[in-house]
Amino acid sequence: MDEFLLRALAGGLLVAAISAPLGCLVVWQRMAWFGSTLSHAALLGIALGFLLGLDLKLSILLMSVAMTVLLLLMQRFPDIGSDTVLGILAHGSLAIGLIAISLIPSLRIDLMAYLFGDILTITWSDIGWILAGSVVVMVTLARIWNPLLSSIVHADLASVDGHQRGRLQFVFLMLLSVAVAVSMQVVGLLLVVSLLVIPAATARGYATSPERMVFLALLVAVVSVVLGLVVSYLLDTPTGPSIVAASTLLFALATISRTLRQGTA
């Protein structure tokens, strides 16, 4: 196997590993729109990274964290719906990011690579970033998994048990920010939410427990990465979109299979 494919596979599998559990939590809480907001805001993070001379992954992470804090603050205004706030933040940050990039005269970047990913150019240094982010996400998620799951299933009961839903939710959103930052180069900013949501949605119809759903989502994400890389290599198609298309195909096949099975039951 060519080394660039090996690096792409390693990066893709690491992103799949963190996307599965986080994606299940996103699907259970119906937070896909929030993930989309983070991915749009990441473009503003890229612009600030170039302006301030920061590492782009770090600037994306900082912007994602800032967007999360801003969202939590704006939720204190009950007269503005959360979906409205997310829409404003998502499209506003994307527009401001594009304008900021266009106003940097010396900057010449390939926006398509940032928007839709360029996993084939991933380096071992990038994989180190992804690995570090993955370890942080997985270790932290393991520590808060049971109380967070309890707060999702029954918030009042979790509160009686001493679990602080607000704090747990904040930690989860921070982990989601880390996932968006490290996934950028694999599937791109506009497609990163797809890798979070689609495998989890595919697994949901076959899961009998939260842990089984995470396992099935991980399996779907891994197959999507491998299949997307193979298709991209053989047909010379964009790799990030190929991974998401493979995930979408698996979702469609799973949905058709489940529908047929229910029809014959």
N, C-alpha and C positions, 0 to 999 in steps of 0.2 A: 504494500500500500504506500502511495506517495505520502511524504511527510505532511504536506499541507492538508491532505484528507484526514490523516490521523489527528492533526491538531483540531480540525473542524469537528470531527467525531467526538473528541474529548470535550471540547467546549459545549457542543450540543447536548451531550449526555449529562453534563453537570447542570446545565440550565433546565433540562427535563427533570432532573432530580429535585430541584427546588420548586419548579412550576407545579408539580403534582399536588403536594400538600397545600401550598398556598392557593392554587387554583380551586381545590375543593372548598376551602374556606371562603373564597370569593363567591363561588356558586351558591353555597349554603346561605350566605348573607345577601345575595343578589347585589354584589358590589362591582359588577363588570364595568359599569359606567365610571366608577372611581378609578379603576385600573387604567381605563382609557384616558382619564384626566391626567394621571401621572405620566403616561407615555407622551401625551401632547406637551406637558410642561417640560419634559426632558429636553425638547428642542431649545427652549429658552435657557436651560442649563448648559447646553452646548455653546450657545452664543456667549454666555457669561464666562465659560471656560476659556474661550479664545480671547475674550477681552481682558481677563485677569491673569491669563497664563497658567491656568490650573489644569491638572489632569482632567480629561473630559468625564471619565467615570466618576471622579470625585465631585465635579461640578454638577453632574446630573443627579447624584445622590443628594447633594445639598439642596438643590432646587426641589427635588421630590419631597424631602423632609419639610422644606419651607411651605410647599403647597399643601401638605398634610396638616400642618399647624394652622395655616390660613383657613382650610376647610373646617377644622374643628372650631375655630373662632367664629366663623360665619354661621355655623349651626346654632349659635346662640340667638340668632334672629329668626324666630319661628314663622314670621310672615313671609320668608323667602324659602321656598321648597328646596330640599336637598338636591333634587335633580336639576333645578334651575341654577343653583350655585355651581354644581359640577359642570354644567354646560357653559356657564360664563368663564369659569377657570380654565376649562379645557381649550376652548376655541380662542379665548383671549390670550393665554400664554403661548399657544401655537402661533398666532398672528404676530405677537410681539417678538417672539423668537425669530421668525422669518424676516421681520423688518430689521431687527438688530444685526442679523447675519448679512443682510444686503447693504447695511450702512458701514460695514468694515471694508474699506476699499482694498486693502492688501490681502484680504482673505479669499482664497479660492478653494472651495471644498466641494466634494461630491455629495450633495444632499441625499441622493438616492441611496447611498450606502448607509447613511444614518437613519433614514426613514424606513428602509426595507431590509437593512442588514447586509453584511458582507462577511459571512462566516469563513469563507475560503481564505481570507487574508488574516485570520486570527493568528496570533503569535503565542509562544509559550509564556511570555509575560502576561498577555491577556488571560490565558488559562489560569495563571497564578491568581489574578484578580478574581476571576469567576470562582475558583476553588476557595479562596479566602471568604468571599461573600457567601458561598454555599455553606461553608462550615458555620459561619455566624448564624445564618438563617436556620439551619437544621438543628443546631444545639439550642438556640433560643426557642424555637418552635416546639422542640421536645419538652422543654421545661414548662411551657404555658399551654400545651395541647389540651390536657384534660379540663383545666378551669375555663379555657377559652371555648371549648366545645360545650361545656356546661352552660356558659353564659349565652351561647347561641341558641341552644335547645330551649332553655327556660331561664330567662334573665332574672326573674324575681327569686327563683329558687337558688340560683347561683349567688345572688346577693345575700341571701340568708346564710349560705355556707361561707360567706366571707370573701367571695371573689369580687374584685372591683372591676366591673365591666368596662368602665371608661379607660382605666389603665391598661387592661388587656387589649382593648381595641386600639389604643395608641401604639402599643408594642407591635401588634399585628400590622398596622399600617406602615410602621417603620421597616418591618421585614419586607413588606411589599415594595417599598421604595428601593431597598437594596436589590431585590430581584429585578426590578425594572432597570436599574443602573448596570448590573452585570450582564443582563440579557441583550443589551442594545446591539452588540455587534453580531449576535447570532441571528436574530429575526428582525431587528430594526425596531425603531420606536413605535411605528404605527401598527406593527404586527405582534408586539410582545404580549399584548392582552389576549390575543388569539391562542397563544401557546399556554396561557394560564387557564382560559375558560373552556376551550374546545375539548381537551382530553378529560377534564373533570366532568363536563356535560356528557361526554360519551360514556364514561364509567358509571354515571349516576343510575342509569336504568338497570344495571346489572349488579349493583352493590347491595349487600345485606347488612353492612355495618360501615361506620365512618372509615375504619382502617382498611377494609376491603376496597372501598371506593378510592382511597389514596393509592393503594397498590395497583388497581386497574388503571387509574389515571396515569400513574408512572409508566405502566406498560404501554399505554396508548402514546404517551409523549415520546418514549424511547423509539417505538416503531415509526412514529412520524418523523423523528430526526433522521433515522437511518434511511427510511424510504425517500425522504426529501433530498438527502445527500446523493443517493443513488440516481434519482431522476435528474437532479441538477447536473451531475457528472456526465450522464449518458446523453441528455438532451440539450445541455448547455443552457439551462434555464436559471433564473435568479434563485439562489439557494434559500434565502429566508422565505419568500413566498412559496417556494416548493415545499418546504417543511409545513407551513400552515395549510397549504392545499392538501397535503397528505393527511394531516390531522382532520381536515374537513371531510375528506373522503371516508376516513374511518368512522367519523361520526354519522355520516349518511348511511353507511353499511350497517352500523350498529342499530340505527333507528329503524331501518327497513327490516332487519332481522327481528327486532323486538316486536314490531307491528305485525309481521307475519306469524310470529309465535303466539301472540295474543289472539290473532284472528282464528287460529286453528285450535285454540284451547277450548 
